[in-house]
Amino acid sequence: MEEKPSTARLALKWGLISGVVFMIWTTIINVAALYTNQSVQWVSLIISIVVIIMAMREYRTLNGGFMSFGEGVGLGTLLSVVSGLISITYNLIYTNFIDTTIRQQMLDNAREQLENRGMADSDIEKAMEITEKVQSPGLQFGIGILFAAIFGVLISLVVAAFLRRNRPPFSDFQN
């Protein structure tokens, strides 16, 4: 009986690849000041889906064409957390040391959006206080990892449902 490939090893490999891709994507977003553009989030989602699909297909290939639903979900979730650790750390370094004006630009944009909604000045000030608290590096890191894990699970659930291919029962006993 041949040895099964390691989901952790593949998750690390594809998580590193995804993390580097997101580092490049984050740099493009920040340099081009696209962080207020909603389509940026869709592109990020598509990148995540494509990387998870590629990782699951590689696992399935290395595993003789088989991958259980649980293996797929585990692989995609771990991959997403590794990718999140890398990309969130890079984003914090970028916004705190490389271009420190981005955080203020985001806050100004948030204030402008609240004003356009017609909110009262006192409500805007309360909302901005909360927004500034959420902008702390520690909280951003924690929330970022949490969201990476949650979205990783959700994407992996869907992708694994389509890519799973269970090994036939009793196949280990055949010659």
N, C-alpha and C positions, 0 to 999 in steps of 0.2 A: 504494500500500500504506500503510495507516495505521500509526501508531506504537504500539508495545506499551506498556502501562502499566508503570510502574516498581514492581517488587516491593519495592525498598528504601523508596520513598516510602510505599507502603501499610503496610509493616511498621512504619515510624516512626509513622504516623498511628495505627494500631491498637495499637501498643506503648504509645504515650502514653495512649490511652484505657484500655487494660488496666492500665497503671501507676497511673492515677488511681483506677480501680475498686478495685484492690488496696490502695491507700493508705486508702481509705474502709473497706474490709473489715478491714484491719489495725487501724485505730482502733477499730472495733466490737469486734473480738476482744479487744484490750487493755483497753478500758474495761469490757467485760462479763466480763473474766477467763475467756475461753473457750479460751485457748491449750492447755489440757489436754484439751479435748473432741475426740474423734476425728472427729466429723462435720464439724468445721471444715475438715479436710483435703479431704473429699469436696466440700464447697461450693467450695473453691478450685480443685479439679480441674475441676468443672463450669464455673466462670467461665472458666478457660483454654480449655476445649473450645469454649464458645460464642463467645468472641472470635476464636479461630482460624477457626472456621466462617464467621463474619461477614466476616472479612478475605478469606478465600479466595473466598467468594461474590462479594464486591465486585470482586476481581481478575478473576474469571471473567466477570462482567458487563462490565467495562471492556475486556476482551480479546475481545469479540465472542462470548462464550459458551464460550470455550475456556481451559483451564488444564492444563498438563502436570503430571505427578506431581512432577517435580523443582521446577517453579516453586512448587507448593503447599508442598512440604517446606521449600524455602528461605524462602518468605514466613513460614510458621508458626514456623520456628526463629528467624529474625531478630526477628520480633515478640516472641517469648518472651524473648529476650535483652534487648531494649529494655525490656520490661515488668519483667523481673527487675532490671535496673539501677535503675529508678525505685523499685520497691517495696522492694527490699532497702536502698537508700540511705535511704528514708523510715523503714523499720523500725529501722535503726541509729540514726538521729537520734532517733526516738521513744523507744527503750529506753535511749539514753545521755544524753539531755538533757531529755526531757519527763517520762517516768515511769521513773526509774532503779530502782524496786523490782521491776519485771517480771522482770528477769534473776534476782534472788534468789528470787523466787516460783517460777520455773521450776526452779531448782536444788533448792529445797526439795521441789517436787513429784517431781523425778527421784529424790531420796534416798528419799522416802516409797514410791515404786513399787519401788525396789530392796529396801527393808526388807520390803515386803509379799510379795516373792518369796522371802523367807527367806535372803537372801545374808548371808554372814559380814561382820562389821564391817570387817575389813581389806580385803575385796573391794569393799565399798561405798565406802570411802575412796579406793581406787585408781580406781574408776569415776568418782567425783566429781572427782578431780584431772584426769582426761582430759576430762570434761564441761566443767570450768571453762576448760581450755585452748582447747577448741573454741568457747567463748563469746567469744573475743577478736574485736573488730570486724573486723580484717583477714581473719582466717580465716573468719568468718561471711560476709563479703562475697564472698570467693573461692568458698567452698562454695555459697553462694546462687546465684551466676552460673552455676557448673557445673551445679547441679541445674536451673536455669531452662533452660539449653541442652539438657540431656539430656531433660527432660520435654517441652520444646518439640519436639525431634526426634521423640520417641515419639508424641506426640499428633498432630503434623503428618503422620507416616507413615500413621497410620490415617485421619485426616480427608481427606488428599489422595487416598488410595486410593478413597474414596467420591465425592469432589467433582471429581476430574480429568475432563476432557473434552478428549481430544486433537483437534487440528485434522486434518481429513481430509488424506491425502497429496495433494500437488500442488494444494492449494487456493489457493496463492499465484499459480498460473499461470492461474487461471480469470478470466474477465472479470467 
